[in-house]
Amino acid sequence: MTRRFAGVALDRPLVMAIVNVTPDSFSDGGERLDPARAIDDGLRFVAEGADILDVGGESTRPGSAAVSPEEECRRILPVVEGLVRQGAVVSLDTRRALVAEAGLAAGARIVNDVSALRDDPAMLPLVARRKAAVILMHRRGRPQERYAGPAYIDVVEDVRRFLLDRAVACEMAGVERQSIALDPGLGFGKAVEEELALIAGTEHLAEEGYPVLIGCSRKSFIGRLTGVEKPSDRDPASAWLAVEAVRRGASIVRVHNVVATRQTLAVFKAMR
């Protein structure tokens, strides 16, 4: 039987497209403050091959400013409602239970929480009660802080243990195992060599049976490796890393450029 996540079959790599509704995201902040523009972009991403749309109303880049849950809802709810109305599978990029509650009520299926359901104590019981799918991400520090220097003994094993502990906590709270995905949190408190080690170690996380999401699109470590300063110019390397993650066991890749990712995945499939 084909495994599914949030109702979407995992019989091929899933592409999650980023729909930021923020003024300060590192790559596309301010581009989609108009809900109509955000909805149009999201539907375009679906037409280009996106399986899931990840809608976020608070930037999580290092040093970003926090916004209130009410402001986050104001930004994302019209977008979520518009996309769901058109049949899109929507994920909520949020760490607040109030926002998740409103977004799930509007038809979203997934809570994508950069804190792995730790920042808001109401988040885990909410996800369990609503029977939502959840993406648990590893993170050091908080977005409003400059991430402290990494202090890992073995970054792959340390991250794996943390995520498995959080997955067990979710299952004990009533979240179904098939509704849990794991994200090692590239760009969140890791050095460049640790980012690469986590991509290379995707198979060690995937062997636990949970779908693994890799989100390396346009991240600053790509800029440091390539010398490319503008995030949108990092799409070639981002697409290649998405394929490399899939080759090593990732089930979902979170991206800005759907077309580039789908093309590289198609070539990869043809060559296997």
Protein Blocks (a to p, Z undefined) as FASTA:
>chain_A
ZZdeehiackbccdddddddbfkbfklgoklmpmklmmmmmmmmmmnopabdcddfbdfb
ehiacddfklmmmmmmmmmmmmmmnopacddddfbfklmmmmmmnopabdcdfklommpm
klmmmmmmnopacdddddehjfkbccdddddfblmlmmmmmmmmmmmmmmmnopafklpc
cdehgoiapafklmmmmmmmmmmmmmnopacdddfehiaklmmmnopablklmmmmmmmm
mmmmmmnopabdcdfblmlmmmmmmmmmmmZZ
